[in-house]
Each structure stands twice: as structure tokens, then as C-alpha cells.
């Protein structure tokens, strides 16, 4: 990856985002810029092949991007390629000349590639509603550079400009086409010198203290057992590795957004990163960087950044190292720690405490279980002794009962033997009486049978009588039958089926 080209692309994106009043990623995401710096597309087709670049984006930014890429490629060419042959020069003379407008466009394109940080003293200042003009003078030879800055960038820088103070501006030069005047378009401004920075720091700190932005009552508690962590820091350097290496393994879900963290120029990146997490599902937001001087930590003493931290809905932990004065961003955060490692320790604290408690509970359960086993063993020994005593008593009682039972069984045997003799003695008499009763019953039954035979209707049929029935019922009267009905006539040797033709009532 071409690091120089990457930085130029990021600087260009910052200017475009500021001019359009949008967030950086809405111009181009970090991944897209990194792919451009890696592949260095030279044509429209190659640029459109990169993810994140569509026709709409190309029409809007394509020329600028290709100009930056081609400018980087030309800077990397060998000196031999830069030399132009006489023939080429002759050909150039025959080319169609630029219009003034096109040439200024080309010139501004090249100037935009040459971003710079410039230090000087303010010699004039004109602050208007939307923008401001000022001039920077070189203290050594009095050289003068006219500067232009959007009011929004000025406010974002958090620096109060005055004539006579020394500052550093960052941006690029351009020629204003309507007047042909060269000016430097500043995107950031910062104070020069430890004394000036300390003075500005103290003034802003008193202002925030008066507003109560650092008050304990305003701070949000850091949730216990945080898992979803938003992380903002530089993607390079040891800070992020120290944080991750000390974070522990408790199932953390980390969403990381890279940001510059050095100098005033980092303010925009930091605000953009915080805004990215505004609607994200996180438990805590962590902002970290290594130690540094007031000059390197200017972004973290920026008013806009401090106010954004105080108004953020999710708790924020700031782990920013410092030489002397604590960064105002750390004072405004919900929890301030001295180093990125300390931030990781804070996040681990509740998890480590829970793990320690579990281990203590585990040991406590084991100890209680061991004590319970000892108590149960003692109770078991007592119960066993009682059981043996009771069993001995029961066995003795059983032997006694067994002895009495044997005696009773012997007595019962004697009784049964006597009863058997008595039954044998009376059995003959019983059988004799029973035979007499049976004989009398037999005589009675014979007499009853003779009488039943005498009165049996079927016996009378042999004498010429008959038995008439209808539907199984004996006919006793002419009123029981009707003309045409079928009747059954029973005689001694069979049955006659007949039908009533006439009924004569007497």
C-alpha cells in the first residue's frame, strides 16, 4: 500500500466532507480509500472495479481521485522518465493551449496534492459569518501567506485566533479563479508553543468546570460484565495491541473504528468515529492512545470533542496517557484511566471478580460438602450401632415367640388328635341317621312323581283329548281367537296346524 497516497486521499476526503458538510465515510469509506492506495487505478474502468466506487461516485469524485493517483505514480517514476526529449518538446509547442479556466483547474488539482502544515504569525484577521480570512507572516523574513478557512472548521479547531499569535495551519493552496489570487485553504489550526497551549487548556478547563461537565453526578456508570465494546484509536502502533492483549478472554465483541489521535488534525476523525457508534449496540465506548505532550494531545483538549463525549448516550472510558495535565476528554469521560492497559483492566474487573467469586463458591461448596460427609458419617455410625442393638433385641424376641409358637403347635396337635378320635366315634352314627333320612326322602319323591304323572295334561291326550294353542298360548276361550287366525292342535302322537274358519259361541 502506498502510504503517501493513502494520506493524500484522506486529506482530500476531509476537505470534501467539510465542503459538503457530511461525515467522512459518506464521501468514501476507509476500506475503499485503502483499496485505491493499494491498487492505484489509472483508468475509469480500474477505478469502477473497486468496491465502493459506482458511476455516481465516479462522476462526482473520479477525476480528483485519478489525479491524486496519477500524481503519486508520477512522483514514483525514475528521473530518466521525467526528462523530456527535444522531439517531445517540439510536439508540446504544437499542442492546443489551455484556457485560463482549464489551466487554473489543473494548477489547483496539483496544488491540492501538495498538502502542508505551515507555521506563522497572524498579521491580519477577518472573521465573517460563514468563513474567515487571515494572513500568516514568517517571523524571520516577513514572507506573507493569505489564508482562507471555513467557519465550521475554525469552530471545530477550538482555537481563538488573534492578531499576533503564532499558529500552525494544515491544508492546501489554491488559486481563486475569479481574482487569480493564491491563498492557503486551512482545514485545521492549532496553537504553537507549550505556554500558549497551556493557557488555552486552563481557560477551557475552567469553562467546563463552571458548566459542571466534569461533575461526578453527570457521569454514567460503566456496566458490569460489558461484552459489546466500541473501540477508537489508531490502527497502527502498540496501543491497540496492548489493549487487546490485556483485555482477556470473556467473550468480548469488539467493534473497532480507526482514527488519527495525534494533533489537532485528529479532531475530525475522532468526532466521526464517535458519531459512528452513536446508534450502534454497544455496552461501552473506549477511546485510547499512548502518552504525549500538550501539543500532541490537542485533539483531546478540543471543545467540540469534549462536548460530544459528555452528550454521548453510552458510557465512555478514556485511557489517554499524558505527561502532566490530564486531557479534558478524559476529565469529561464517564471513567478516566491513565493508560490503554488500565482501560482493559477496568473492563476485565467485573469478569475477574465474577470468576473469583465462582472459584470461592466452588471451594465453599466443597468444604461444606466435606463437613456434611463427616457429620453424616458420624450419624451413620450412631444409627448403625442403634440398628445392631435393635436387631439383637428383635432376634431375641423372635426366638421367644418361636418357642411359644412351637408349644402352641404341640398343644394344637394333641387337640386335633382328640378331635379325630371323637369324629371317628360319631361318624358311624351320623351315616346311619343320614341313610334313614335319604330313604324317607326317596319314598316321598316316588309318591310326588306318581301324583305329577296323574295330573300331567300330556297323559290325558292318550285318552283322546287335545291341547289347542295360538302363538304359544293355550286357548281356553273362543274369545282368544279370531276368524282366519292360525292355531296349533296338540294330540298324543303329534301336532295339527289349522286355521279358524268360523267361531260358534255357546
Secondary structure, DSSP 4 states (H G I P E B T S, - for coil): --HHHHHHHHHHHHHHHHHHT--HHHH--HHHHHHHHHH---SHHHHHTSTT--HHHHHHHHHHHHHHHHHHHHHTS-HHHH---HHHHHHHHTSPPPPHHHHHHHHHHHHHHS-EEEEEEEEEEEE-SSEEEEEEE-TTT--EEEEEEEHHHHHHHT----TT-EEEEEEEEEEETTTTEEEEEEEEEEE-SHHHHHHHHHHHHHHHHHHTTT-GGGPPPPPTT--EEEEEE-SSSSHHHHHHHHS-SS--EEEEEE---SSTTHHHHHHHHHHHTTTS--SEEEEEE----TTTTGGGG-HHHHHHHHT-SS-EEEEE--SSSPPHHHHHSSEEESSHHHHHHHHHHHHHHHHHHHHHHHHHHHHHHHHHHHHHHHHHHHHHHHHHHHHHHHHHHHHHHHHHHHHHHHHHHHHHHHHHHHHHHHHHHHHHHHHHHHHHHHHHHHHHHHHHHHH-HHHHHTTT--EEEETTEE--SGGG--TT-EEEEEETTEEEEEE-------
